[in-house]
């Protein structure tokens, strides 16, 4: 990690750099914001006591980095405005190097978690992009039980609801041994997404449903379940192929026809399915999978 120090008091800048170097960081010192604006660092230690210099361009140029203000005193110009523009935190001079290191470590962890979260969100959005559902997210109101013949439908609803309502989504597959502890540790402000309830014994199901009265949740069920919570049904006739799921012959044929009928002519499609064109036509009629003109 490289730390850029912008400080016009050379002795102070060198002292900070020396202590950071001892703790394993690479450092570079600049005496002006104009010189530092093109620098490439992970953390910027920016003095707000730079006579005649405007720190705004540097903050805006590196607001995606960790910018920690080094201030002599706290007021609107030295702290409030720079924080609004993108600086992450401030530290009052003189300061202990340990205090600065704690701030750097904190924001480093925050940046890593943020990037990891963005990666997972992108992955989930890409994973579920082809899942089609008629459910209106605006009308979804947890706590809610959703009965379905295809869990991916509910995956998409839970994911989109959490995003739309800025909720922390806590995934609770009941195949995990520690599911009770995971629920108990969860904040009441978060949204629990619960799956695999069919694996629980009757007594455990009753215990779970009683526990859930204190939480907001979406529970996915693929088998019968009696409960007092609001329940809706979402099914599909065109499941996407999932390597962890064995489809029936009918489901497989419906999937292939639904997803490839616009990519291949009927002659080639029937050949890939190992059936005649007449048989393909009969299956289209049976499943009502006619091409849209």
C-alpha positions in Angstrom: 0.0 0.0 0.0 1.3 3.4 -1.0 0.5 6.5 1.2 0.8 10.0 -0.3 1.5 12.7 2.3 0.6 16.3 1.3 2.2 18.6 3.9 4.2 21.8 3.6 6.0 21.4 6.9 8.8 19.1 5.7 10.0 18.0 9.1 6.4 16.8 10.1 6.0 15.1 6.7 9.3 13.2 7.0 8.5 12.2 10.6 5.1 10.8 9.5 6.6 9.0 6.5 9.4 7.5 8.7 6.9 6.0 11.1 4.7 4.7 8.3 7.7 3.1 6.6 8.5 1.3 9.8 5.0 -0.2 9.7 5.4 -1.6 6.2 4.0 1.2 4.1 5.5 2.9 1.0 5.3 6.7 1.2 5.7 9.7 -1.0 5.8 13.3 0.1 4.4 16.4 -1.7 4.4 20.0 -0.4 1.5 21.1 -2.7 -1.8 19.8 -4.0 -0.9 20.7 -7.6 2.2 18.4 -7.4 0.2 15.6 -5.7 -2.9 15.6 -7.9 -1.3 13.3 -10.5 0.2 11.0 -8.0 -1.0 7.4 -7.6 -1.6 6.3 -4.1 -4.0 4.2 -2.0 -4.2 6.6 0.9 -3.9 10.4 0.9 -2.9 12.2 4.1 -3.9 15.8 3.3 -2.9 18.7 5.4 -5.6 21.4 5.5 -3.1 24.0 6.6 -1.5 24.7 3.2 -1.3 28.5 2.7 -2.8 29.8 -0.5 -3.7 26.3 -1.8 -7.1 24.9 -2.7 -7.5 21.2 -1.6 -10.8 20.8 -3.5 -9.3 19.6 -6.9 -7.2 17.0 -5.2 -10.1 15.6 -3.1 -12.3 15.4 -6.2 -9.6 13.8 -8.2 -9.0 11.0 -5.6 -12.3 10.7 -3.9 -12.4 7.0 -4.7 -9.2 6.6 -2.5 -8.8 6.9 1.3 -8.4 10.6 2.0 -7.6 11.5 5.7 -7.4 15.1 6.5 -4.7 16.3 8.9 -6.1 19.4 10.7 -4.9 21.9 13.3 -8.5 22.7 14.3 -12.0 21.7 13.3 -14.4 24.0 11.4 -16.5 24.0 8.3 -13.5 24.7 5.9 -11.0 22.2 7.4 -13.4 19.3 8.0 -17.1 19.6 7.1 -16.7 20.7 3.5 -13.9 18.3 2.6 -15.8 15.4 4.0 -18.8 16.3 1.9 -16.6 16.4 -1.2 -15.2 12.9 -0.7 -12.6 12.9 2.1 -13.1 9.9 4.4 -12.0 11.1 7.8 -9.8 13.6 9.7 -7.2 13.5 12.4 -6.2 16.5 14.6 -2.5 17.5 14.9 -0.5 16.5 16.8 -1.5 12.9 16.7 -0.1 9.5 17.7 0.9 7.3 14.8 -1.1 4.5 16.3 -4.3 6.5 16.0 -3.5 7.2 12.3 -2.7 3.5 11.7 -6.1 2.5 13.2 -7.9 4.9 10.8 -6.0 3.6 7.8 -6.7 0.0 8.7 -10.4 0.7 9.2 -10.8 2.4 5.9 -8.7 -0.2 4.1 -11.0 -2.9 5.4 -14.0 -0.8 4.4 -12.7 -0.4 0.8 -12.1 -4.1 0.5 -15.6 -5.0 1.8 -17.1 -2.4 -0.5 -15.4 -3.9 -3.5 -16.3 -7.4 -2.5 -19.9 -6.4 -2.1 -20.0 -4.8 -5.5 -18.5 -8.0 -7.0 -21.1 -10.2 -5.4 -23.9 -7.9 -6.5 -22.6 -7.9 -10.1 -22.3 -11.7 -9.9 -25.8 -12.2 -8.6 -27.3 -9.8 -11.1 -25.6 -11.7 -13.9 -26.6 -15.1 -12.5 -30.3 -14.1 -12.2 -30.6 -11.9 -15.3 -32.4 -14.5 -17.4 -34.9 -15.5 -14.7 -38.3 -14.2 -15.6 -40.9 -13.4 -13.0 -44.2 -11.5 -13.1 -43.9 -10.6 -9.4 -43.9 -6.8 -8.7 -41.1 -5.9 -6.3 -43.1 -2.8 -5.1 -45.9 -5.1 -4.0 -43.7 -7.5 -2.1 -44.1 -7.0 1.7 -42.1 -9.2 4.1 -42.5 -11.2 6.2 -43.6 -13.4 3.3 -43.6 -17.1 2.4 -43.3 -17.8 -1.4 -44.3 -21.3 -2.7 -42.6 -22.2 -5.9 -41.5 -25.0 -8.2 -38.2 -23.2 -8.9 -36.1 -21.6 -6.2 -34.3 -19.3 -8.6 -37.5 -17.3 -9.0 -37.5 -16.5 -5.3 -33.7 -15.9 -5.3 -34.3 -13.1 -7.8 -37.2 -11.6 -5.8 -35.2 -11.6 -2.5 -32.1 -10.1 -4.2 -34.1 -7.4 -6.0 -36.2 -6.5 -3.0 -33.2 -6.1 -0.8 -31.5 -3.8 -3.3 -34.6 -1.7 -4.0 -35.2 -1.2 -0.2 -31.6 -0.8 0.8 -31.7 -3.9 3.1 -28.9 -6.1 4.2 -29.8 -9.5 2.8 -28.9 -12.4 5.1 -29.0 -15.8 3.3 -30.0 -18.6 5.7 -30.0 -22.1 4.0 -31.5 -24.4 6.5 -29.1 -27.2 5.4 -26.4 -25.3 7.5 -26.0 -26.6 11.0 -25.7 -23.1 12.5 -28.9 -21.6 11.0 -30.5 -20.8 14.4 -27.4 -18.8 15.5 -27.3 -17.0 12.2 -30.8 -15.8 12.6 -30.3 -14.8 16.2 -27.2 -12.8 15.2 -29.0 -11.0 12.5 -30.2 -7.4 12.9 -34.0 -6.9 13.0 -33.4 -4.3 10.2 -32.0 -6.9 7.8 -33.9 -9.1 5.5 -33.6 -12.9 6.0 -33.8 -15.1 3.0 -34.6 -18.6 4.1 -34.4 -21.7 1.9 -34.4 -25.5 2.2 -37.2 -25.7 4.9 -38.1 -29.1 3.6 -35.0 -30.6 5.3 -36.2 -29.7 8.8 -38.1 -32.0 11.1 -41.5 -31.0 12.1 -40.4 -29.8 15.6 -37.6 -27.7 14.0 -40.0 -26.2 11.5 -42.3 -25.1 14.3 -39.3 -23.7 16.2 -38.2 -21.7 13.1 -41.6 -20.3 12.4 -42.0 -19.1 16.0 -38.5 -17.5 15.9 -39.3 -15.7 12.7 -42.1 -13.7 14.3 -39.4 -11.2 15.4 -37.8 -10.8 11.9 -38.4 -9.6 8.4 -37.9 -12.4 6.0 -38.7 -14.1 2.7 -39.0 -17.8 3.0 -38.8 -20.0 -0.1 -40.8 -23.3 0.1 -40.9 -26.0 -2.6 -43.1 -28.3 -0.6 -46.2 -28.1 1.6 -45.9 -25.9 4.7 -48.6 -24.7 7.1 -48.0 -21.3 8.7 -49.7 -18.1 9.7 -47.6 -15.9 7.5 -48.8 -14.4 4.2 -48.1 -16.9 1.4 -48.0 -16.4 -2.3 -47.3 -18.8 -5.1 -44.9 -18.3 -8.0 -44.4 -21.1 -10.5 -42.9 -21.4 -14.0 -43.2 -23.7 -16.9 -39.8 -22.9 -18.3 -37.2 -23.6 -15.7 -33.6 -22.7 -16.6 -31.3 -25.7 -16.7 -29.5 -26.0 -13.4 -26.7 -28.6 -13.0 -27.8 -29.2 -9.4 -31.3 -30.1 -10.5 -32.6 -33.1 -12.4 -35.4 -32.0 -14.8 -38.2 -34.2 -16.0 -38.2 -35.1 -19.8 -41.1 -32.7 -20.3 -39.3 -29.9 -18.4 -36.2 -30.4 -20.4 -38.0 -30.3 -23.7 -39.9 -27.1 -22.6 -36.6 -25.5 -21.6 -34.9 -26.3 -24.9 -37.8 -25.1 -27.0 -38.3 -22.0 -24.9 -34.7 -20.9 -25.0 -33.5 -22.0 -28.5 -36.6 -21.8 -30.8 -35.4 -18.4 -32.1 -31.8 -19.6 -32.5 -32.4 -22.7 -34.6 -34.8 -23.6 -37.3 -37.3 -26.3 -36.4 -35.5 -28.9 -38.5 -32.2 -28.4 -36.5 -34.0 -28.0 -33.2 -35.9 -31.3 -33.6 -32.7 -33.0 -34.6 -30.9 -31.8 -31.5 -33.8 -33.1 -29.4 -33.7 -36.4 -31.2 -37.3 -36.2 -32.3 -39.1 -35.6 -35.6 -40.5 -32.2 -36.8 -44.0 -33.6 -36.4 -43.2 -34.6 -32.8 -41.8 -31.1 -32.1 -44.9 -29.5 -33.5 -47.0 -31.8 -31.2 -45.0 -30.7 -28.2 -45.3 -27.1 -29.1 -49.1 -27.5 -29.2 -49.1 -29.5 -25.9 -47.0 -26.9 -24.1 -48.4 -23.9 -25.9 -44.9 -22.8 -26.9 -45.6 -21.3 -30.3 -43.2 -18.8 -31.8 -44.2 -15.1 -31.6 -44.2 -13.3 -34.9 
